[in-house]
């Protein structure tokens, strides 16, 4: 095989780690395949001084990559799956999902061993995520949450130069970049549910790129795909993007597919959370069904309020 494949990637250190990971895996599995990486800047990379929830664009970190795919200037786009909107544009498809890294969030604080529960009273914690904010304030209403944007290394740098007590990041990004030494403690999924798709890479292609689709099957992980399909169906039914306080985690087990999800108010005072089990071969059905239950329980009022606030 003497074929070339061009990957489109954002330019951040983590995005390039992800693109290089896919490149190495594909070249390892297909002798003679040459994979190159093209860096593309997205809107989310350019607007760094505004909270994600205020920008209100569900394709913040993906749109420019998708334009390149649609015009066939690249073969595949590698995304953090949590950044990929649940409605894929016509002409494109999610062709493969990699095996998931550990999905938890982590606390980066001034001292090793500090946890959410042992942070000082009225501690200041920075995060750019409404999902983390809602769940953190549910656990610790005394904590003051401030906004934090930027890529993983720059967030850690901002923290080290600040007077904040801690920041919260995704374990996958911190560990993939070799920054594990900064982790004070791991936050369990029981305490803070991760974002939909957290820890997995989603690889998008043009629907008629059969060569890319066939090549990608070698790194596709079916159990992860099944799990994230349930999570993404839930998010789609709740009409959420990465700027809403929704957390979810699905897992394939021997006796079925389990889906745990929450919707929380921004101040943490109200949280709706439920865990269900369904069939492994019907992940989307499980996601839609749990979304309906959460909306019926009262999550609709919370989401309406969040959307109204983000439009102001």
C-alpha positions as a printed Julia matrix, in Angstrom:
312×3 Matrix{Float64}:
   0.0    0.0    0.0
   1.38   3.38  -1.03
  -1.37   5.71  -0.04
  -1.51   9.11   1.65
  -3.94  10.34   4.27
  -4.19  13.96   5.39
  -5.39  14.66   8.94
  -6.88  18.02   9.87
  -6.21  19.09  13.46
  -6.41  22.11  15.72
  -3.02  23.51  16.67
  -3.12  23.14  20.46
  -0.67  20.76  22.12
  -3.46  18.37  23.05
  -5.04  18.43  19.57
  -1.64  17.69  18.02
  -1.03  14.89  20.52
  -4.36  13.4   19.42
  -3.64  13.79  15.7
  -0.16  12.28  16.13
  -1.62   9.4   18.14
  -4.02   8.61  15.27
  -1.2    9.01  12.72
   1.09   6.56  14.58
  -1.68   3.99  15.13
  -2.71   4.06  11.47
   0.87   3.85  10.16
   1.56   0.98  12.57
  -1.44  -0.98  11.31
  -1.08  -0.2    7.57
   2.37  -0.68   6.06
   3.15   1.84   3.33
   0.49   4.29   4.48
   1.8    7.84   4.8
  -0.13  10.14   7.14
   0.38  13.9    7.31
  -1.13  16.54   9.61
  -2.49  19.93   8.56
  -3.12  22.49  11.32
  -6.4   24.42  11.12
  -7.41  27.25  13.49
 -10.97  27.15  14.8
 -13.21  29.9   16.21
 -12.78  28.42  19.7
  -8.99  28.78  19.4
  -9.26  32.43  18.38
 -11.75  33.71  20.97
 -10.03  33.14  24.3
 -11.3   36.07  26.34
 -15.0   35.12  26.39
 -16.68  32.32  28.38
 -17.74  29.38  26.2
 -21.33  29.69  27.42
 -21.47  33.29  26.12
 -20.27  32.43  22.6
 -23.15  29.97  22.19
 -21.83  28.12  19.13
 -22.1   24.33  19.25
 -19.41  23.87  16.57
 -16.88  26.12  18.26
 -13.9   23.77  17.91
 -14.99  21.87  14.79
 -16.53  24.1   12.11
 -13.34  25.08  10.26
 -12.18  21.45  10.25
 -15.53  20.41   8.79
 -15.29  23.05   6.03
 -11.92  21.51   5.03
 -13.49  18.02   5.05
 -16.47  19.07   2.94
 -14.18  20.71   0.38
 -12.01  17.54   0.45
  -8.84  19.44   1.34
  -8.28  16.96   4.19
  -9.24  13.27   4.5
 -10.01  13.01   8.2
 -10.55  15.38  11.13
  -9.52  14.26  14.62
 -11.59  15.76  17.44
 -11.86  15.41  21.2
 -15.24  13.73  20.96
 -16.64  16.01  23.68
 -16.1   18.97  21.28
 -17.96  17.37  18.37
 -21.56  18.56  18.09
 -24.2   15.82  18.09
 -25.68  16.88  14.72
 -23.03  16.1   12.12
 -23.32  18.27   8.97
 -24.75  16.63   5.85
 -21.98  15.09   3.76
 -19.89  14.16   6.8
 -19.94  11.24   9.24
 -18.34  10.06  12.45
 -16.36   7.15  11.01
 -14.42   5.92  14.05
 -14.06   6.39  17.79
 -10.88   5.38  19.6
 -10.69   3.38  22.81
 -11.52   5.69  25.68
  -8.99   7.07  28.14
 -10.05   7.31  31.81
 -12.94   9.78  31.83
 -12.71  11.45  35.27
 -11.98  15.11  35.94
  -9.0   15.99  38.12
  -8.33  18.64  40.73
  -5.13  20.64  40.37
  -4.5   22.43  43.66
  -1.6   23.89  45.66
  -0.97  20.69  47.59
  -0.86  17.0   46.61
  -3.74  15.04  48.06
  -6.15  17.97  48.33
  -9.66  16.97  47.21
 -12.88  18.86  46.48
 -13.92  18.07  50.06
 -10.68  19.19  51.75
 -10.29  22.5   49.89
 -10.51  25.4   52.37
 -13.88  27.01  53.04
 -14.83  29.63  50.4
 -12.03  28.37  48.15
 -11.75  29.84  44.64
 -11.8   27.21  41.88
 -11.43  27.99  38.16
 -13.11  26.09  35.32
 -14.48  26.96  31.88
 -17.21  24.33  32.13
 -20.79  24.93  33.26
 -21.09  21.17  33.84
 -18.24  21.23  36.36
 -19.48  24.46  37.94
 -22.98  23.07  38.55
 -21.75  19.81  40.07
 -18.97  21.41  42.11
 -21.34  23.95  43.63
 -23.82  21.2   44.37
 -21.13  19.43  46.41
 -19.61  22.58  47.91
 -21.99  25.59  47.81
 -19.37  27.71  49.63
 -16.85  27.48  46.77
 -16.48  30.49  44.48
 -16.12  29.49  40.82
 -14.26  31.71  38.35
 -14.04  31.3   34.58
 -10.99  29.78  32.9
 -10.32  29.37  29.17
  -7.37  28.23  27.09
  -5.58  24.98  26.33
  -4.39  22.58  29.05
  -0.82  23.9   29.56
  -1.95  27.54  29.52
  -4.71  26.8   32.07
  -2.16  25.21  34.4
   0.21  28.18  33.87
  -2.62  30.65  34.65
  -3.37  28.71  37.82
   0.26  28.69  38.99
   0.44  32.48  38.47
  -2.94  33.13  40.15
  -4.19  33.27  43.72
  -6.88  30.64  43.04
  -7.03  27.56  45.26
  -7.56  25.04  42.44
  -8.64  24.35  38.88
 -10.49  21.36  37.4
  -9.44  19.71  34.14
 -10.14  16.46  32.3
  -7.84  13.63  33.35
  -7.35  12.5   29.73
  -5.88  15.8   28.55
  -3.59  16.23  31.55
  -2.23  12.67  31.34
  -1.87  12.63  27.55
   0.35  15.71  27.75
   2.53  14.19  30.49
   1.37  16.71  33.11
   0.3   14.16  35.72
   2.64  15.68  38.34
   0.22  18.62  38.72
  -2.75  16.43  39.7
  -3.7   16.78  43.37
  -6.57  14.28  43.3
  -8.89  12.4   40.96
 -12.57  13.33  41.09
 -14.82  10.28  40.99
 -17.67  10.0   38.46
 -20.04   9.76  41.45
 -18.99  13.29  42.47
 -18.69  14.93  39.04
 -19.98  13.23  35.92
 -17.79  13.82  32.85
 -18.8   15.56  29.64
 -20.45  13.53  26.9
 -17.7   11.72  24.95
 -14.94  12.75  27.39
 -11.75  10.72  27.0
 -12.55   9.45  23.48
 -11.34  10.73  20.11
 -13.88  11.09  17.31
 -12.68  10.82  13.71
 -14.83  12.54  11.11
 -14.69  11.99   7.34
 -16.5   12.94   4.14
 -19.27  10.38   3.54
 -17.87   9.38   0.15
 -14.27   8.83   1.33
 -14.4    5.05   1.33
 -10.62   4.65   1.55
 -10.45   6.65   4.79
 -13.44   4.8    6.22
 -11.87   1.38   5.58
  -8.48   2.43   6.98
 -10.07   3.84  10.16
 -11.79   0.57  11.07
  -8.41  -0.68  12.34
  -8.47   1.83  15.25
 -12.23   1.9   15.86
 -13.3    0.67  19.34
 -16.83  -0.7   19.3
 -17.56  -0.68  23.05
 -16.5    2.96  23.31
 -18.61   3.78  20.24
 -21.66   2.08  21.78
 -21.2    4.0   25.05
 -20.68   7.41  23.46
 -23.62   6.82  21.08
 -25.91   6.6   24.13
 -24.35   9.73  25.66
 -24.58  11.71  22.41
 -28.21  10.66  21.83
 -29.02  11.92  25.34
 -27.27  15.24  24.69
 -29.0   15.64  21.32
 -32.41  15.01  22.91
 -31.61  17.61  25.61
 -30.46  19.98  22.83
 -27.22  20.54  24.69
 -23.75  21.55  23.56
 -20.55  21.9   25.54
 -21.91  25.1   27.08
 -24.65  23.51  29.19
 -24.56  21.86  32.66
 -25.07  18.29  31.41
 -22.86  15.35  32.43
 -23.12  11.74  31.26
 -21.22   8.48  31.3
 -22.19   5.22  29.62
 -20.45   1.89  29.98
 -20.86  -1.48  28.29
 -21.03  -4.3   30.84
 -21.71  -8.02  30.45
 -25.4   -7.6   31.29
 -26.14  -4.49  29.22
 -25.39  -0.84  28.65
 -25.49   1.5   31.66
 -26.05   5.23  31.28
 -25.66   7.72  34.14
 -26.63  11.36  33.43
 -27.26  14.66  35.19
 -28.6   18.12  34.47
 -27.83  20.79  37.07
 -28.69  24.4   37.75
 -25.77  26.82  37.4
 -25.65  27.58  41.12
 -25.68  23.87  41.98
 -28.85  24.18  44.05
 -30.84  21.73  41.89
 -29.54  18.56  40.26
 -31.47  15.93  38.36
 -29.53  12.69  38.03
 -30.54   9.19  37.03
 -28.85   5.92  36.02
 -30.51   3.37  33.72
 -29.66   0.09  32.03
 -30.58  -0.85  28.47
 -29.62  -3.04  25.55
 -26.13  -2.81  24.07
 -27.54  -2.85  20.54
 -29.86   0.13  21.19
 -27.63   2.87  22.62
 -29.47   5.78  20.99
 -32.81   4.53  22.28
 -31.39   4.41  25.83
 -30.01   7.95  25.53
 -33.28   9.39  24.24
 -35.31   7.58  26.89
 -33.16   8.88  29.78
 -33.26  12.41  28.33
 -37.05  12.24  28.31
 -37.08  11.1   31.97
 -34.77  13.96  33.02
 -36.85  16.55  31.16
 -40.03  15.21  32.72
 -38.43  15.34  36.2
 -37.78  19.09  35.83
 -34.55  19.42  33.85
 -36.41  21.31  31.11
 -36.85  24.38  33.34
 -33.12  24.41  34.15
 -32.1   24.11  30.49
 -34.57  26.81  29.39
 -33.05  29.15  31.97
 -29.47  28.38  30.82
 -30.37  29.0   27.16
 -32.14  32.25  28.02
 -29.11  33.45  30.02
 -26.68  32.59  27.22
 -28.71  34.68  24.76
 -28.49  37.81  26.93
